Amino acid sequence: MSSTTPCDSTRLVDAHFGRGGLPPKRERALREHLPGCATCRARYERHLLLAEVDRSIPGAQERLARGLGLPDAPRIRAWPVPLGFALALGLCALVLVPRLAAPPTADEGFTPRGGTEAHGPAAEPPPVLEVYRVRDGKAEPTDGSMRADDELAFAYRNPDGLPFLMVFATDMAGQVYWYYPSWTDPDTSPTSVPARQGEHPFELPDAIRHPLPPGQFILHALFTRDPLSVHEVEARLAQQASLVGEGEHLTHLPLQVQP
């Protein structure tokens, strides 16, 4: 669909940024529709630009809460870092099965306080993953910590336009917890999810809960040119092999899980 083709779903984009917002079911329909519709994507991105300067438009945290079916969050326009991220995620809590891999080591390229591992020419700015916790009926940035019963929601910026994304966590014992793609059936091997290009934020559609034990974790966002399977990534982790190729990015975010 070209950017000039009319689309009836543009009204959902307008409603998402309106004061009333969308109910979770229609919010999910919008999230599923956006990747395949250039008209709605362009309209959505124009709304994002306007939201960064027009304080009358509900902020990202308020839109996130509404999309998850939570009570509206207070209008907080100042973030601890300059996110400006617009999230509106469908309500979904998944309990996924953790997998075992070798523990991360210094040679593997894991950074203890966040950062991006890249191969090839550096890009400015690099891809970014933002993480939100859903707690006590509220959605808020994790700020590096969460409770074991929190759900996590994600958004990303992808200015380089790498077409595939994986989001997973590892603990200090090397256990792997998959968020995107989800992995609930050991007889399957799901692959990377499609990623969109842009400096503005793109939302991943679910809030996800893992049975995480208390302790230190690292969240990873893997941006690649070709799709990878969960088995392939876990095999590379077990072998302490690099996950990224030329021009690809692996971003690390530390996360402390409290009881």
N, C-alpha and C positions, 0 to 999 in steps of 0.2 A: 504494500500500500504506500503510495507516494505521500509526501507531506502536504499536497494540495487536495487530496481526496477527502470528501466529506466523511465524517464518522459520527454516528449517533452517540458514541461513548464519550465525546468531548464534554458532554454535560456532567459526566461523573468526575472528570478532571476538575471542572469548575466547582462542583460541590465539595470535592475533597479540600479545596483551599477556602471554602466559604465558612461562615461562622457556625453553621449547623453541622458541617462535615458529612461523612457517610457512615451508615451502620456497618459493622464488621463484614457482613455477607457481601455487600456491594463494594466495600473497600477491597476485599479479596478479589472480586471480579475485576476491579480496575487494575490491581497488581498483576493479574494473569493476562490482562489485555494489553498492557503497555508495551511489552517487548516486541509484539508483532505489529504494532500500529505506529507508523512514523508520524501521522497527524496528531495523535494523542500524546506521543512522546514530546513533540515540539511544543505543544500547548502546555504540557506539564512543566517543561524546562523554562518557558516564559513565566509561568506562575512562580517558579523557584526564584528567578531573578527578581521579580517584583517583591516577593516575600522578604528578601534580604534588605529592602529599603523601606517597605511599607509596614509600619507597626500595627496597622489595623487588621492585617492578615494574621490568622492564628499561627503561632510559632511552631517549630518542629516538635517540641515536647508535647504541646497540646494536641497536635494532629496525630502523633504517635498514640497517645492515650485514647483518643476517639477511635482510631482504627483498630485498636485491641479491645474495644468495648469497655474501657475503663472510664471512671469519672474524669471529666476534663481536668487536666493539670493546670496549675496557675500559669499565667502568661509570663514566662521567663525568657527574655530575649538575650540575656548575657550568659554565655557559656564559659566554662573554665578554659577552654581553648576555642579558637575560631572555627567551629564546626559549620554552623548554618545549615545543618543537615535536615532534610525533610523526610520524616519517616511516617509511614502509615501502614501498619502491618496487620495481616489477618490473624484472628485468634486461633492458635493451634499450639497445644503442648504435647511434645513428643518425648517419650522416654526411650532412648536409644541404647544399644548394647555396646559397651566399650571394648576396644580391641587392644592387644598387647603388641608393643614394639619396643625396640631398644631405647634406653634412656638417652635424652639429648646430651651431647658433649660439646665442649668448646670448639672442637674442630668442625662440627657440623654447621656452624654458622649461626646458632641461636644467640640472640642478644638478650641479656638479662633484664634490660629496662626498655625494651621496645626498639623498633627500627626496621629497616628494610634491607634485605639481602638481594642484590641484583647482579646479573651477569650481563656483560656487554655495556654499551654506552649508557651513561647515567641519564635519567630523565628527570625533568623538573616541572612540576612536583611529581613524586612517585605515587603509585596507588596507595590508598589509605582505607583501612577498615575502622569503623566506629562501632562500639559495643554498648548496648543499653540493657539494664536489668529491669525486670518487671517484678515489683515487690509491693505487697500490701495494697494492691489496686492502683499502683502508680508505676510509670515508666520513667527512668532517669538514667543518665550516663553512669557507667560502672565506676569510673574514677579508679580503676585498678582493683576493685574488690567487689565481692558479692557474697550472699548467703547460699548455703547448699541447696535451699529450696527455691531460689530465684530462677526465673526463666531469663533467657538471653535473646535479644533481638539485634539485628545487624543492618548496617548500611555501608556502602563503599563509594569511593571516588576512583575513577579509572581513566585519568587523562591520557595515558598511553594507548588505550583502546585494546588491551590484551583481552582476547575473546572468551577466556574460560577462568572460572574461579572455584576454589575449594576453601572451606572454613572448617578448621578442626582444632582441638585442644590436645595438649600432651601434659602429663604430670611428671613429677621427678623420677618416677619409676619407669617412664617410657610408655605408659598406657595411653592409647589414642581414643579420643571421643569425637565423633563426627557430627557436624552441624549441617554443612552443605557440601556434598549431597547428604541426605539422611541415609542411614544404613541400619535397617532393622532385621533383615533377612540374611543370615550368613551364607546362604546358597546363591546370593546375587552379588554383583560387583558394580555398583553404580559409579558413574563418572562425573567429572566436573560439571557445574552448572554454567549456563551461558552468562557472560558478563557484558554489560553495555559500556560504551565509551563516553566519557565526559568528566569535566571538573566538578559538576554539580552532583549531589548525592543520589544514589539509586538504592532503593529499599529491597531487602530480601523479605519474603512474604510471611514468615512465621516467627512467633516467639517460642523458643525451644527450651525444654528442661532436661538436663541430664542428672543422673544420680551421682553427682560429684561429691567425693569425700572431702573433708576439710584439708587444706594445704595449698601449696604453690602450684599454679598451672601456667602454661603459656598458650595463648590463642594464636593461631597462624592463619593468615590469609594468603593463599597461593594463587597468583595470577599467571596463567600460562598461555602459550600460543595454540597448543593442541590439548584436547581433553585427556585427563589421566583417570585411571580407575582407582578406587580406594585400595584395592589389593596392591596395585603398583606403587602407590605412595607409601603404604605400610612396609612393603618390601624394601624400598629405598631407606626408610627410617631405620629399619632393623639392620641394614648394611652400613648405616651412617653415610649414605651417598647423598650427593646434592639433589635437591628437588627441582632446581631451576636451570633453564638453559639460557642461551643468548637473548638478552633483552627482556627476560622474565623477572618476576619479583616475588619474594617471599617476605611478608611482613610479620613481625612478632610483637605481641602485646602481653605483658605479664598480668596475671590475675590471681589474687589471693582469695581463696574460698574460706569463709568463716562457717562455723557450725550453725 
